[in-house]
Amino acid sequence: MTKHTIKIRKDGVIEWLAPSPIPFPILSQSKIRYSEIIPRNPVKRALFRLLRLCFGETGRVSEWTRGWRCVWHAEILLGPHKGETMESGLRGVLLEFERERWFKPCLCLDQS
């Protein structure tokens, strides 16, 4: 069984890192990219983006690109950690970096 962690904001919006933890259709859903993990090499990066544009972010091609042996670059695109970056030859290390940044605000209690 897959475990999911979700955030419920004060305005009632539910946030999560993909895939959706909710097993039924959601009437109003928007997808916003929290971070981006892409190859650092400009040629591989261009090919990566072209393949994602043509084939999407799920399926065999996207799985294949995730397995590329290269230096990966991660950047947080939203929230209090926006602009933080990290590079690694192991994509899994960057996924953990992303998760840590996403969960970090949850560790702080609202003192208002």
C-alpha positions as CSV (number, residue, x, y, z in Angstrom):
1,M,0.0,0.0,0.0
2,T,1.3,3.4,-1.0
3,K,1.5,6.0,1.8
4,H,0.7,9.7,1.0
5,T,1.1,12.8,2.9
6,I,-1.2,15.7,2.2
7,K,-1.4,19.3,3.3
8,I,-4.7,21.1,3.9
9,R,-4.2,24.8,3.7
10,K,-6.2,27.3,5.7
11,D,-8.3,28.2,2.6
12,G,-9.3,24.5,2.3
13,V,-7.0,23.6,-0.7
14,I,-5.5,20.2,-0.5
15,E,-1.9,19.8,-1.7
16,W,0.2,16.7,-2.3
17,L,3.1,15.4,-4.3
18,A,2.1,13.2,-7.2
19,P,0.5,10.8,-7.7
20,S,-3.0,11.7,-6.3
21,P,-3.8,10.1,-2.9
22,I,-7.5,10.5,-3.5
23,P,-9.0,7.4,-5.3
24,F,-12.0,9.3,-6.8
25,P,-12.4,12.0,-9.4
26,I,-11.8,15.6,-8.1
27,L,-14.1,18.2,-9.5
28,S,-11.7,21.1,-9.5
29,Q,-8.1,20.1,-9.9
30,S,-5.1,22.1,-11.1
31,K,-1.6,20.9,-11.5
32,I,1.2,23.1,-10.4
33,R,4.8,22.0,-10.5
34,Y,6.5,22.3,-7.1
35,S,10.0,21.5,-8.4
36,E,11.8,20.5,-11.5
37,I,14.5,17.8,-11.9
38,I,16.2,17.9,-15.2
39,P,19.6,16.8,-16.7
40,R,22.4,19.4,-16.1
41,N,23.9,18.7,-19.6
42,P,22.3,21.1,-22.1
43,V,22.0,18.5,-24.9
44,K,20.4,15.9,-22.6
45,R,18.2,18.6,-21.0
46,A,16.9,19.7,-24.5
47,L,16.2,16.1,-25.5
48,F,14.6,15.4,-22.1
49,R,12.2,18.4,-22.5
50,L,11.4,17.4,-26.1
51,L,10.6,13.8,-25.1
52,R,8.4,15.1,-22.2
53,L,6.6,17.5,-24.6
54,C,6.0,14.7,-27.1
55,F,5.2,11.8,-24.8
56,G,4.1,13.3,-21.5
57,E,5.2,12.7,-17.9
58,T,4.0,9.1,-17.6
59,G,4.6,6.0,-19.6
60,R,7.6,4.1,-20.9
61,V,9.5,7.1,-22.4
62,S,9.3,9.1,-19.1
63,E,10.4,6.0,-17.1
64,W,13.3,5.6,-19.5
65,T,14.4,9.3,-19.2
66,R,14.3,9.0,-15.4
67,G,16.9,6.3,-15.6
68,W,19.4,8.3,-17.5
69,R,22.9,8.2,-16.1
70,C,23.9,11.9,-15.8
71,V,24.2,14.7,-13.3
72,W,20.7,15.9,-12.5
73,H,19.7,19.5,-11.4
74,A,16.8,20.1,-9.1
75,E,15.1,23.4,-8.4
76,I,12.3,24.2,-6.0
77,L,9.8,26.4,-8.0
78,L,7.2,27.3,-5.3
79,G,6.8,28.1,-1.6
80,P,9.2,29.3,1.1
81,H,12.1,27.3,-0.4
82,K,11.6,28.7,-4.0
83,G,15.0,29.0,-5.8
84,E,16.8,26.4,-3.7
85,T,18.8,24.0,-6.0
86,M,20.8,20.9,-5.7
87,E,22.7,18.7,-8.2
88,S,23.5,15.0,-8.0
89,G,24.3,12.0,-10.1
90,L,21.6,10.1,-8.3
91,R,18.1,11.3,-9.2
92,G,16.7,9.6,-6.0
93,V,18.8,12.0,-3.9
94,L,17.1,14.9,-5.6
95,L,13.7,13.4,-5.0
96,E,14.5,13.2,-1.3
97,F,15.7,16.9,-1.4
98,E,12.3,17.8,-3.0
99,R,10.3,15.9,-0.3
100,E,12.3,17.4,2.5
101,R,11.6,20.9,1.3
102,W,8.0,20.2,0.7
103,F,7.5,18.8,4.2
104,K,9.7,21.3,6.0
105,P,6.9,24.0,6.4
106,C,4.7,21.3,8.1
107,L,7.3,21.1,10.9
108,C,6.6,24.7,11.9
109,L,3.5,25.5,14.0
110,D,1.5,28.6,13.2
111,Q,2.0,30.9,16.2
112,S,-0.7,33.4,15.2
